[in-house]
């Protein structure tokens, strides 16, 4: 399994970036996809998750209303549209995949990094003030 995250960069406060996560080696639609981030000197934190069909999403309070998670199962790619970026959003952003092991699940459980089976490398987002 390979997850490749890209799309990070330097942006001014108030700007936007679109992060992508290209997956291979897995049945993409059977995976919950999540985005996490880790700022320098801080622990990795949950950002957003999306169900296998793309119909259900869940966000951390810190990004709700500003970030949008989506997926294209035909392209085996997940996205994170980050809008109204703030300096506090500066971090390495990671995508992760979790096998759906039950028909019944709650995306709130997928705030925990331990729920995920595979991780991509980080893509750095730097927001200048």
C-alpha positions in Angstrom: 0.0 0.0 0.0 1.2 3.5 -0.9 -0.3 6.8 0.0 1.3 9.8 -1.5 0.3 13.3 -0.2 1.2 16.4 -2.1 0.0 19.9 -2.6 1.5 21.7 0.4 3.3 25.0 0.1 3.7 28.5 1.4 0.6 30.6 1.5 -0.4 33.9 3.1 -3.0 34.0 5.8 -6.5 33.9 4.3 -5.3 31.9 1.4 -6.2 28.4 0.2 -4.5 25.2 -0.7 -5.7 21.9 -2.0 -4.0 18.8 -0.7 -4.2 15.5 -2.5 -3.5 12.0 -1.4 -3.0 9.4 -4.1 -3.5 5.8 -3.0 -2.3 2.5 -4.6 -2.2 -1.1 -3.6 -5.6 -1.1 -1.8 -9.3 -1.2 -2.6 -9.7 2.5 -2.1 -13.5 2.6 -1.7 -13.3 0.1 1.2 -11.2 2.6 3.2 -12.0 5.5 5.4 -9.6 8.3 4.6 -8.3 10.7 7.1 -6.1 13.8 7.3 -3.9 14.6 10.2 -1.4 17.3 10.9 1.6 17.8 13.1 3.0 21.2 13.9 6.6 21.6 15.1 6.9 20.6 18.7 3.3 19.4 18.9 1.6 16.1 18.7 -0.1 14.8 15.6 -3.7 15.9 15.6 -6.8 14.8 13.6 -8.1 17.2 10.9 -10.8 15.4 9.0 -12.1 12.0 7.9 -14.4 10.7 5.1 -16.3 7.5 4.7 -15.8 5.1 1.9 -18.6 6.4 -0.3 -17.7 10.0 0.3 -21.2 10.8 1.7 -20.2 11.2 5.3 -17.5 13.5 6.6 -16.2 14.6 10.1 -14.0 17.5 11.0 -12.0 18.7 13.9 -13.5 21.8 15.5 -10.5 23.8 14.6 -11.0 23.4 10.9 -14.8 23.0 10.6 -16.3 25.5 8.2 -12.9 26.2 6.6 -11.6 22.8 5.3 -13.4 20.4 3.1 -12.5 16.7 2.7 -13.5 14.8 -0.4 -12.6 11.8 -2.4 -12.7 10.4 -5.9 -12.9 6.7 -5.7 -12.4 6.3 -9.5 -9.0 8.0 -9.1 -8.2 6.5 -5.7 -7.5 10.0 -4.4 -8.6 11.9 -1.4 -8.5 15.7 -1.1 -8.4 18.3 1.6 -9.4 21.8 0.5 -8.0 24.2 3.1 -9.5 27.7 2.9 -9.1 30.8 5.1 -5.8 29.5 6.3 -4.3 30.8 9.5 -0.8 30.8 10.7 -1.9 28.2 13.3 -2.6 25.8 10.4 1.1 25.6 9.7 2.1 21.9 9.9 3.0 18.8 8.1 -0.2 17.3 6.8 -0.5 13.5 6.5 -3.2 11.3 4.9 -4.1 7.9 6.2 -6.3 4.9 5.3 -8.3 2.7 7.5 -10.0 -0.5 6.3 -13.7 -0.6 6.8 -14.2 -3.7 8.9 -17.9 -3.3 9.7 -20.9 -1.9 7.9 -21.7 0.0 11.1 -19.1 2.6 12.2 -18.9 6.1 13.3 -16.4 8.5 11.8 -15.9 10.0 15.3 -14.0 6.9 16.2 -11.5 7.8 13.4 -10.2 10.8 15.2 -7.8 8.4 16.7 -4.6 7.8 14.7 -4.4 4.2 15.9 -7.5 3.4 13.8 -5.6 3.8 10.6 -3.7 1.0 8.8 -1.6 3.0 6.4 0.0 6.4 6.3 1.5 8.6 3.7 4.5 10.9 4.0 3.7 14.5 5.1 3.3 17.5 2.9 4.2 20.8 4.5 1.8 23.7 4.7 3.2 27.0 5.8 0.9 29.9 6.4 2.5 33.3 6.8 0.9 36.2 8.7 
